[in-house]
């Protein structure tokens, strides 16, 4: 999953995990770190991992957090060959 967070002209301030109020209270620490990581990227964040590791749940949280900050979000995904 590739996520492009589009900011209008002005710079965003760096987001710290401690500052975030997560919508999903079942996120584990690695998911929370991925959310913070994605929100702190200037252009693109890539979330990857094996099936069943919570990527989609993490991406939903990233999108919700980005919208909360007034960012525009453009998620892109592709299906692995093994699932076709």
Biopython code that builds the backbone (N, CA, C, O; Angstrom):
import numpy as np
from Bio.PDB.StructureBuilder import StructureBuilder

atoms = [
    (1, "UNK", "N", (0.850, -1.164, 0.000)),
    (1, "UNK", "CA", (0.000, 0.000, 0.000)),
    (1, "UNK", "C", (0.894, 1.224, 0.000)),
    (1, "UNK", "O", (1.799, 1.333, 0.828)),
    (2, "UNK", "N", (0.657, 2.120, -0.896)),
    (2, "UNK", "CA", (1.376, 3.389, -0.954)),
    (2, "UNK", "C", (0.385, 4.485, -0.606)),
    (2, "UNK", "O", (-0.727, 4.512, -1.132)),
    (3, "UNK", "N", (0.778, 5.376, 0.265)),
    (3, "UNK", "CA", (-0.101, 6.458, 0.672)),
    (3, "UNK", "C", (0.574, 7.775, 0.352)),
    (3, "UNK", "O", (1.715, 8.011, 0.750)),
    (4, "UNK", "N", (-0.124, 8.621, -0.357)),
    (4, "UNK", "CA", (0.386, 9.946, -0.661)),
    (4, "UNK", "C", (-0.444, 10.946, 0.128)),
    (4, "UNK", "O", (-1.647, 11.071, -0.100)),
    (5, "UNK", "N", (0.185, 11.655, 1.047)),
    (5, "UNK", "CA", (-0.484, 12.684, 1.828)),
    (5, "UNK", "C", (-0.144, 14.025, 1.200)),
    (5, "UNK", "O", (1.021, 14.420, 1.139)),
    (6, "UNK", "N", (-1.164, 14.715, 0.738)),
    (6, "UNK", "CA", (-0.947, 15.950, -0.006)),
    (6, "UNK", "C", (-1.236, 17.141, 0.893)),
    (6, "UNK", "O", (-2.347, 17.297, 1.401)),
    (7, "UNK", "N", (-0.243, 17.965, 1.079)),
    (7, "UNK", "CA", (-0.354, 19.156, 1.924)),
    (7, "UNK", "C", (-0.408, 20.376, 1.033)),
    (7, "UNK", "O", (0.391, 20.515, 0.107)),
    (8, "UNK", "N", (-1.330, 21.240, 1.304)),
    (8, "UNK", "CA", (-1.412, 22.500, 0.572)),
    (8, "UNK", "C", (-0.304, 23.438, 1.044)),
    (8, "UNK", "O", (-0.323, 23.863, 2.200)),
    (9, "UNK", "N", (0.628, 23.764, 0.214)),
    (9, "UNK", "CA", (1.686, 24.764, 0.362)),
    (9, "UNK", "C", (2.453, 24.777, 1.679)),
    (9, "UNK", "O", (3.672, 24.606, 1.652)),
    (10, "UNK", "N", (1.818, 24.967, 2.817)),
    (10, "UNK", "CA", (2.562, 25.141, 4.064)),
    (10, "UNK", "C", (3.146, 23.832, 4.581)),
    (10, "UNK", "O", (2.634, 22.753, 4.284)),
    (11, "UNK", "N", (4.209, 23.937, 5.346)),
    (11, "UNK", "CA", (4.875, 22.769, 5.932)),
    (11, "UNK", "C", (4.079, 22.232, 7.110)),
    (11, "UNK", "O", (3.457, 22.992, 7.853)),
    (12, "UNK", "N", (4.107, 20.908, 7.273)),
    (12, "UNK", "CA", (3.473, 20.272, 8.434)),
    (12, "UNK", "C", (4.484, 20.177, 9.566)),
    (12, "UNK", "O", (5.686, 20.045, 9.332)),
    (13, "UNK", "N", (3.985, 20.246, 10.791)),
    (13, "UNK", "CA", (4.880, 20.015, 11.923)),
    (13, "UNK", "C", (5.032, 18.515, 12.136)),
    (13, "UNK", "O", (4.134, 17.741, 11.803)),
    (14, "UNK", "N", (6.164, 18.110, 12.688)),
    (14, "UNK", "CA", (6.452, 16.698, 12.934)),
    (14, "UNK", "C", (5.470, 16.142, 13.965)),
    (14, "UNK", "O", (5.213, 16.770, 14.992)),
    (15, "UNK", "N", (4.924, 14.957, 13.680)),
    (15, "UNK", "CA", (3.952, 14.317, 14.548)),
    (15, "UNK", "C", (4.665, 13.296, 15.436)),
    (15, "UNK", "O", (5.430, 12.463, 14.948)),
    (16, "UNK", "N", (4.410, 13.369, 16.728)),
    (16, "UNK", "CA", (4.954, 12.426, 17.697)),
    (16, "UNK", "C", (3.834, 11.457, 18.079)),
    (16, "UNK", "O", (2.678, 11.864, 18.197)),
    (17, "UNK", "N", (4.165, 10.188, 18.271)),
    (17, "UNK", "CA", (3.154, 9.190, 18.640)),
    (17, "UNK", "C", (2.365, 9.641, 19.866)),
    (17, "UNK", "O", (1.150, 9.447, 19.921)),
    (18, "UNK", "N", (3.029, 10.232, 20.838)),
    (18, "UNK", "CA", (2.373, 10.647, 22.081)),
    (18, "UNK", "C", (1.302, 11.715, 21.837)),
    (18, "UNK", "O", (0.375, 11.855, 22.634)),
    (19, "UNK", "N", (1.425, 12.465, 20.746)),
    (19, "UNK", "CA", (0.464, 13.527, 20.434)),
    (19, "UNK", "C", (-0.804, 13.004, 19.765)),
    (19, "UNK", "O", (-1.816, 13.703, 19.717)),
    (20, "UNK", "N", (-0.752, 11.786, 19.254)),
    (20, "UNK", "CA", (-1.882, 11.253, 18.494)),
    (20, "UNK", "C", (-2.944, 10.646, 19.401)),
    (20, "UNK", "O", (-2.624, 9.977, 20.384)),
    (21, "UNK", "N", (-4.198, 10.883, 19.066)),
    (21, "UNK", "CA", (-5.319, 10.184, 19.701)),
    (21, "UNK", "C", (-5.821, 9.209, 18.644)),
    (21, "UNK", "O", (-6.469, 9.610, 17.678)),
    (22, "UNK", "N", (-5.525, 7.951, 18.828)),
    (22, "UNK", "CA", (-5.852, 6.939, 17.833)),
    (22, "UNK", "C", (-7.343, 6.623, 17.839)),
    (22, "UNK", "O", (-7.962, 6.502, 18.896)),
    (23, "UNK", "N", (-7.907, 6.491, 16.647)),
    (23, "UNK", "CA", (-9.315, 6.107, 16.503)),
    (23, "UNK", "C", (-9.509, 4.645, 16.904)),
    (23, "UNK", "O", (-10.507, 4.284, 17.526)),
    (24, "UNK", "N", (-8.534, 3.813, 16.535)),
    (24, "UNK", "CA", (-8.596, 2.384, 16.832)),
    (24, "UNK", "C", (-7.710, 2.101, 18.045)),
    (24, "UNK", "O", (-6.485, 2.184, 17.961)),
    (25, "UNK", "N", (-8.339, 1.766, 19.170)),
    (25, "UNK", "CA", (-7.560, 1.529, 20.386)),
    (25, "UNK", "C", (-6.942, 0.131, 20.441)),
    (25, "UNK", "O", (-6.314, -0.233, 21.435)),
    (26, "UNK", "N", (-7.121, -0.653, 19.372)),
    (26, "UNK", "CA", (-6.540, -1.998, 19.333)),
    (26, "UNK", "C", (-5.238, -2.062, 18.522)),
    (26, "UNK", "O", (-4.698, -3.148, 18.313)),
    (27, "UNK", "N", (-4.736, -0.924, 18.068)),
    (27, "UNK", "CA", (-3.471, -0.914, 17.329)),
    (27, "UNK", "C", (-2.330, -1.319, 18.251)),
    (27, "UNK", "O", (-2.272, -0.902, 19.408)),
    (28, "UNK", "N", (-1.418, -2.143, 17.721)),
    (28, "UNK", "CA", (-0.231, -2.480, 18.514)),
    (28, "UNK", "C", (0.837, -1.404, 18.295)),
    (28, "UNK", "O", (0.645, -0.481, 17.504)),
    (29, "UNK", "N", (1.950, -1.532, 18.995)),
    (29, "UNK", "CA", (2.995, -0.501, 18.927)),
    (29, "UNK", "C", (3.562, -0.328, 17.520)),
    (29, "UNK", "O", (3.826, 0.798, 17.097)),
    (30, "UNK", "N", (3.752, -1.434, 16.787)),
    (30, "UNK", "CA", (4.319, -1.312, 15.436)),
    (30, "UNK", "C", (3.342, -0.598, 14.505)),
    (30, "UNK", "O", (3.763, 0.145, 13.619)),
    (31, "UNK", "N", (2.050, -0.816, 14.698)),
    (31, "UNK", "CA", (1.053, -0.112, 13.889)),
    (31, "UNK", "C", (1.039, 1.376, 14.230)),
    (31, "UNK", "O", (0.945, 2.216, 13.335)),
    (32, "UNK", "N", (1.132, 1.703, 15.506)),
    (32, "UNK", "CA", (1.171, 3.107, 15.916)),
    (32, "UNK", "C", (2.410, 3.796, 15.349)),
    (32, "UNK", "O", (2.341, 4.938, 14.895)),
    (33, "UNK", "N", (3.540, 3.096, 15.379)),
    (33, "UNK", "CA", (4.766, 3.655, 14.805)),
    (33, "UNK", "C", (4.615, 3.872, 13.303)),
    (33, "UNK", "O", (5.099, 4.870, 12.770)),
    (34, "UNK", "N", (3.949, 2.946, 12.618)),
    (34, "UNK", "CA", (3.722, 3.084, 11.173)),
    (34, "UNK", "C", (2.828, 4.288, 10.875)),
    (34, "UNK", "O", (3.049, 5.001, 9.896)),
    (35, "UNK", "N", (1.827, 4.511, 11.715)),
    (35, "UNK", "CA", (0.944, 5.675, 11.540)),
    (35, "UNK", "C", (1.760, 6.956, 11.679)),
    (35, "UNK", "O", (1.676, 7.843, 10.829)),
    (36, "UNK", "N", (2.541, 7.055, 12.737)),
    (36, "UNK", "CA", (3.375, 8.233, 12.955)),
    (36, "UNK", "C", (4.373, 8.411, 11.809)),
    (36, "UNK", "O", (4.556, 9.520, 11.305)),
    (37, "UNK", "N", (5.015, 7.313, 11.401)),
    (37, "UNK", "CA", (5.973, 7.355, 10.294)),
    (37, "UNK", "C", (5.318, 7.904, 9.024)),
    (37, "UNK", "O", (5.862, 8.803, 8.383)),
    (38, "UNK", "N", (4.155, 7.366, 8.664)),
    (38, "UNK", "CA", (3.466, 7.793, 7.443)),
    (38, "UNK", "C", (3.071, 9.265, 7.512)),
    (38, "UNK", "O", (3.225, 9.998, 6.535)),
    (39, "UNK", "N", (2.568, 9.693, 8.655)),
    (39, "UNK", "CA", (2.138, 11.081, 8.794)),
    (39, "UNK", "C", (3.310, 12.057, 8.735)),
    (39, "UNK", "O", (3.117, 13.232, 8.420)),
    (40, "UNK", "N", (4.512, 11.590, 9.031)),
    (40, "UNK", "CA", (5.685, 12.462, 9.020)),
    (40, "UNK", "C", (6.424, 12.488, 7.684)),
    (40, "UNK", "O", (7.428, 13.188, 7.556)),
    (41, "UNK", "N", (5.957, 11.750, 6.698)),
    (41, "UNK", "CA", (6.620, 11.756, 5.399)),
    (41, "UNK", "C", (6.174, 12.961, 4.583)),
    (41, "UNK", "O", (5.018, 13.379, 4.657)),
    (42, "UNK", "N", (7.085, 13.507, 3.815)),
    (42, "UNK", "CA", (6.760, 14.676, 2.986)),
    (42, "UNK", "C", (5.849, 14.312, 1.827)),
    (42, "UNK", "O", (4.971, 15.093, 1.462)),
    (43, "UNK", "N", (6.047, 13.134, 1.241)),
    (43, "UNK", "CA", (5.273, 12.805, 0.058)),
    (43, "UNK", "C", (4.636, 11.424, 0.096)),
    (43, "UNK", "O", (3.431, 11.293, -0.114)),
    (44, "UNK", "N", (5.435, 10.391, 0.361)),
    (44, "UNK", "CA", (4.929, 9.026, 0.200)),
    (44, "UNK", "C", (5.368, 8.151, 1.374)),
    (44, "UNK", "O", (6.481, 8.279, 1.882)),
    (45, "UNK", "N", (4.477, 7.270, 1.786)),
    (45, "UNK", "CA", (4.820, 6.246, 2.775)),
    (45, "UNK", "C", (4.385, 4.904, 2.210)),
    (45, "UNK", "O", (3.312, 4.796, 1.616)),
    (46, "UNK", "N", (5.202, 3.893, 2.390)),
    (46, "UNK", "CA", (4.879, 2.543, 1.920)),
    (46, "UNK", "C", (4.684, 1.651, 3.132)),
    (46, "UNK", "O", (5.552, 1.562, 4.001)),
    (47, "UNK", "N", (3.530, 0.991, 3.180)),
    (47, "UNK", "CA", (3.222, 0.057, 4.258)),
    (47, "UNK", "C", (3.239, -1.337, 3.627)),
    (47, "UNK", "O", (2.468, -1.605, 2.705)),
    (48, "UNK", "N", (4.106, -2.221, 4.114)),
    (48, "UNK", "CA", (4.185, -3.559, 3.523)),
    (48, "UNK", "C", (4.328, -4.603, 4.621)),
    (48, "UNK", "O", (4.718, -4.292, 5.746)),
    (49, "UNK", "N", (4.012, -5.822, 4.282)),
    (49, "UNK", "CA", (4.131, -6.927, 5.228)),
    (49, "UNK", "C", (3.314, -8.102, 4.749)),
    (49, "UNK", "O", (2.526, -7.976, 3.812)),
    (50, "UNK", "N", (3.496, -9.248, 5.385)),
    (50, "UNK", "CA", (2.762, -10.447, 4.969)),
    (50, "UNK", "C", (1.271, -10.330, 5.283)),
    (50, "UNK", "O", (0.863, -9.478, 6.072)),
    (51, "UNK", "N", (0.464, -11.187, 4.665)),
    (51, "UNK", "CA", (-0.977, -11.172, 4.920)),
    (51, "UNK", "C", (-1.290, -11.363, 6.409)),
    (51, "UNK", "O", (-0.619, -12.116, 7.115)),
    (52, "UNK", "N", (-2.317, -10.666, 6.853)),
    (52, "UNK", "CA", (-2.786, -10.839, 8.226)),
    (52, "UNK", "C", (-2.025, -10.081, 9.293)),
    (52, "UNK", "O", (-2.196, -10.354, 10.481)),
    (53, "UNK", "N", (-1.187, -9.132, 8.896)),
    (53, "UNK", "CA", (-0.378, -8.410, 9.881)),
    (53, "UNK", "C", (-0.961, -7.052, 10.274)),
    (53, "UNK", "O", (-0.357, -6.332, 11.069)),
    (54, "UNK", "N", (-2.114, -6.693, 9.734)),
    (54, "UNK", "CA", (-2.773, -5.443, 10.129)),
    (54, "UNK", "C", (-2.466, -4.245, 9.256)),
    (54, "UNK", "O", (-2.629, -3.105, 9.692)),
    (55, "UNK", "N", (-2.024, -4.481, 8.032)),
    (55, "UNK", "CA", (-1.711, -3.361, 7.138)),
    (55, "UNK", "C", (-2.945, -2.518, 6.841)),
    (55, "UNK", "O", (-2.893, -1.291, 6.926)),
    (56, "UNK", "N", (-4.046, -3.162, 6.498)),
    (56, "UNK", "CA", (-5.262, -2.430, 6.159)),
    (56, "UNK", "C", (-5.762, -1.631, 7.353)),
    (56, "UNK", "O", (-6.173, -0.480, 7.198)),
    (57, "UNK", "N", (-5.733, -2.222, 8.535)),
    (57, "UNK", "CA", (-6.135, -1.523, 9.757)),
    (57, "UNK", "C", (-5.250, -0.298, 9.985)),
    (57, "UNK", "O", (-5.736, 0.768, 10.363)),
    (58, "UNK", "N", (-3.964, -0.459, 9.754)),
    (58, "UNK", "CA", (-3.016, 0.646, 9.912)),
    (58, "UNK", "C", (-3.287, 1.743, 8.897)),
    (58, "UNK", "O", (-3.274, 2.926, 9.237)),
    (59, "UNK", "N", (-3.529, 1.358, 7.662)),
    (59, "UNK", "CA", (-3.789, 2.341, 6.609)),
    (59, "UNK", "C", (-5.080, 3.117, 6.894)),
    (59, "UNK", "O", (-5.135, 4.325, 6.664)),
    (60, "UNK", "N", (-6.097, 2.449, 7.382)),
    (60, "UNK", "CA", (-7.342, 3.144, 7.743)),
    (60, "UNK", "C", (-7.049, 4.199, 8.809)),
    (60, "UNK", "O", (-7.546, 5.322, 8.720)),
    (61, "UNK", "N", (-6.256, 3.852, 9.804)),
    (61, "UNK", "CA", (-5.890, 4.815, 10.860)),
    (61, "UNK", "C", (-5.104, 5.978, 10.284)),
    (61, "UNK", "O", (-5.339, 7.125, 10.663)),
    (62, "UNK", "N", (-4.173, 5.707, 9.373)),
    (62, "UNK", "CA", (-3.396, 6.779, 8.740)),
    (62, "UNK", "C", (-4.323, 7.733, 8.001)),
    (62, "UNK", "O", (-4.191, 8.951, 8.115)),
    (63, "UNK", "N", (-5.262, 7.174, 7.242)),
    (63, "UNK", "CA", (-6.202, 8.010, 6.483)),
    (63, "UNK", "C", (-7.042, 8.870, 7.427)),
    (63, "UNK", "O", (-7.212, 10.066, 7.189)),
    (64, "UNK", "N", (-7.564, 8.272, 8.490)),
    (64, "UNK", "CA", (-8.372, 9.035, 9.451)),
    (64, "UNK", "C", (-7.561, 10.160, 10.100)),
    (64, "UNK", "O", (-8.050, 11.280, 10.244)),
    (65, "UNK", "N", (-6.331, 9.857, 10.488)),
    (65, "UNK", "CA", (-5.473, 10.869, 11.110)),
    (65, "UNK", "C", (-5.135, 11.990, 10.123)),
    (65, "UNK", "O", (-5.122, 13.165, 10.490)),
    (66, "UNK", "N", (-4.864, 11.617, 8.877)),
    (66, "UNK", "CA", (-4.522, 12.618, 7.857)),
    (66, "UNK", "C", (-5.705, 13.538, 7.578)),
    (66, "UNK", "O", (-5.538, 14.753, 7.473)),
    (67, "UNK", "N", (-6.889, 12.966, 7.458)),
    (67, "UNK", "CA", (-8.085, 13.777, 7.226)),
    (67, "UNK", "C", (-8.318, 14.720, 8.408)),
    (67, "UNK", "O", (-8.678, 15.882, 8.224)),
    (68, "UNK", "N", (-8.110, 14.210, 9.616)),
    (68, "UNK", "CA", (-8.253, 15.023, 10.830)),
    (68, "UNK", "C", (-7.322, 16.238, 10.791)),
    (68, "UNK", "O", (-7.648, 17.297, 11.327)),
    (69, "UNK", "N", (-6.154, 16.073, 10.149)),
    (69, "UNK", "CA", (-5.179, 17.169, 10.032)),
    (69, "UNK", "C", (-5.440, 18.056, 8.817)),
    (69, "UNK", "O", (-4.697, 19.005, 8.570)),
    (70, "UNK", "N", (-6.490, 17.749, 8.062)),
    (70, "UNK", "CA", (-6.822, 18.556, 6.888)),
    (70, "UNK", "C", (-6.027, 18.204, 5.646)),
    (70, "UNK", "O", (-5.986, 18.984, 4.694)),
    (71, "UNK", "N", (-5.389, 17.029, 5.644)),
    (71, "UNK", "CA", (-4.609, 16.599, 4.483)),
    (71, "UNK", "C", (-5.502, 15.889, 3.470)),
    (71, "UNK", "O", (-6.546, 15.337, 3.819)),
    (72, "UNK", "N", (-5.080, 15.916, 2.236)),
    (72, "UNK", "CA", (-5.733, 15.126, 1.202)),
    (72, "UNK", "C", (-4.977, 13.812, 1.108)),
    (72, "UNK", "O", (-3.752, 13.793, 1.223)),
    (73, "UNK", "N", (-5.691, 12.715, 0.900)),
    (73, "UNK", "CA", (-5.085, 11.389, 0.915)),
    (73, "UNK", "C", (-5.367, 10.675, -0.400)),
    (73, "UNK", "O", (-6.486, 10.704, -0.913)),
    (74, "UNK", "N", (-4.334, 10.036, -0.934)),
    (74, "UNK", "CA", (-4.483, 9.253, -2.159)),
    (74, "UNK", "C", (-3.842, 7.880, -1.948)),
    (74, "UNK", "O", (-2.659, 7.705, -2.240)),
    (75, "UNK", "N", (-4.618, 6.887, -1.435)),
    (75, "UNK", "CA", (-4.045, 5.549, -1.251)),
    (75, "UNK", "C", (-4.021, 4.774, -2.569)),
    (75, "UNK", "O", (-4.937, 4.889, -3.384)),
    (76, "UNK", "N", (-2.978, 3.994, -2.765)),
    (76, "UNK", "CA", (-2.832, 3.158, -3.958)),
    (76, "UNK", "C", (-2.464, 1.759, -3.502)),
    (76, "UNK", "O", (-1.621, 1.588, -2.621)),
    (77, "UNK", "N", (-3.097, 0.753, -4.103)),
    (77, "UNK", "CA", (-2.806, -0.622, -3.721)),
    (77, "UNK", "C", (-2.749, -1.488, -4.968)),
    (77, "UNK", "O", (-3.341, -1.156, -5.995)),
    (78, "UNK", "N", (-2.037, -2.593, -4.872)),
    (78, "UNK", "CA", (-2.031, -3.572, -5.948)),
    (78, "UNK", "C", (-2.151, -4.962, -5.334)),
    (78, "UNK", "O", (-1.748, -5.185, -4.193)),
    (79, "UNK", "N", (-2.696, -5.873, -6.088)),
    (79, "UNK", "CA", (-2.893, -7.238, -5.603)),
    (79, "UNK", "C", (-1.694, -8.082, -6.007)),
    (79, "UNK", "O", (-1.229, -8.020, -7.145)),
    (80, "UNK", "N", (-1.212, -8.854, -5.078)),
    (80, "UNK", "CA", (-0.093, -9.743, -5.345)),
    (80, "UNK", "C", (-0.493, -10.794, -6.371)),
    (80, "UNK", "O", (-1.659, -11.183, -6.445)),
    (81, "UNK", "N", (0.456, -11.245, -7.149)),
    (81, "UNK", "CA", (0.189, -12.272, -8.152)),
    (81, "UNK", "C", (-0.342, -13.557, -7.549)),
    (81, "UNK", "O", (-1.112, -14.275, -8.187)),
    (82, "UNK", "N", (0.065, -13.849, -6.324)),
    (82, "UNK", "CA", (-0.345, -15.117, -5.714)),
    (82, "UNK", "C", (-1.824, -15.151, -5.350)),
    (82, "UNK", "O", (-2.364, -16.220, -5.069)),
    (83, "UNK", "N", (-2.491, -13.984, -5.351)),
    (83, "UNK", "CA", (-3.906, -13.931, -4.984)),
    (83, "UNK", "C", (-4.823, -13.788, -6.190)),
    (83, "UNK", "O", (-6.037, -13.678, -6.022)),
    (84, "UNK", "N", (-4.285, -13.788, -7.380)),
    (84, "UNK", "CA", (-5.111, -13.633, -8.584)),
    (84, "UNK", "C", (-5.734, -14.940, -8.976)),
    (84, "UNK", "O", (-6.463, -15.003, -9.966)),
]
sb = StructureBuilder()
sb.init_structure("model")
sb.init_model(0)
sb.init_chain("A")
sb.init_seg("    ")
for serial, (resi, resn, name, xyz) in enumerate(atoms, 1):
    if name == "N":
        sb.init_residue(resn, " ", resi, " ")
    sb.init_atom(name, np.array(xyz, "f"), 0.0, 1.0, " ", f" {name:<3s}", serial, name[0])
structure = sb.get_structure()
